[in-house]
Amino acid sequence: MEKIIEILIIERLKELMNEYGTNQSKLALSIGLKQNTISAWLLGKKEPSITSLWLLADFFAVPIDYLVGRTEY
């Protein structure tokens, strides 16, 4: 189940980045993280912490439950 959640986070993050017209560098700068952190998430090498999920949810104006695949937008 953990792998499914990880895949959903990756897919949702990519979709939101595309929708907002942002790239890894711009997103990282906007939420105060390093670009390689965003890259690691998108490659499935790391998962966002709860604090990072809050930052992403605030930036994209979506609930954390949407980011992790528990709800639809």
C-alpha positions in Angstrom: 0.0 0.0 0.0 2.9 2.4 0.8 4.1 2.1 -2.8 0.6 3.1 -4.1 0.5 6.2 -2.0 4.0 7.1 -3.1 3.0 6.8 -6.8 -0.1 8.9 -6.2 2.0 11.6 -4.5 4.3 11.7 -7.5 1.5 11.8 -10.0 -0.4 14.5 -8.1 2.7 16.6 -7.7 3.5 16.4 -11.4 -0.1 17.3 -12.3 -0.1 20.3 -10.0 3.3 21.5 -11.1 2.1 21.4 -14.7 -1.2 23.1 -13.8 0.6 25.9 -12.0 3.3 26.2 -14.7 6.1 25.6 -12.2 9.2 23.6 -12.3 11.3 21.9 -9.6 13.5 25.0 -9.0 10.6 27.4 -8.8 8.6 25.2 -6.5 11.6 24.6 -4.2 12.3 28.3 -4.0 8.6 29.1 -3.3 8.3 26.6 -0.4 11.8 27.0 1.0 13.3 23.7 0.1 16.1 22.5 -2.1 15.5 21.6 -5.8 17.1 18.2 -5.2 14.5 17.4 -2.6 11.7 18.0 -5.1 13.6 15.9 -7.6 14.0 13.0 -5.1 10.2 13.1 -4.5 9.5 13.0 -8.2 11.9 10.1 -8.8 10.4 8.2 -5.9 13.6 8.2 -3.9 12.1 10.0 -1.0 8.7 10.8 0.4 7.7 14.3 1.5 7.5 14.8 5.3 4.3 15.9 6.9 5.8 19.4 7.1 6.6 19.3 3.4 3.1 18.1 2.6 1.7 21.1 4.5 3.9 23.4 2.4 2.8 21.7 -0.8 -0.9 21.8 0.1 -0.7 25.5 1.0 1.3 26.4 -2.2 -1.1 24.5 -4.5 -4.2 25.3 -2.4 -5.3 21.7 -2.1 -5.9 19.4 0.9 -3.1 17.1 2.0 -5.6 14.2 1.5 -5.6 15.1 -2.2 -1.8 15.0 -2.4 -1.7 11.5 -0.9 -4.6 10.2 -2.9 -7.3 9.9 -0.2 -9.6 12.3 -2.0 -10.3 13.8 -5.4 -9.7 17.5 -6.0 
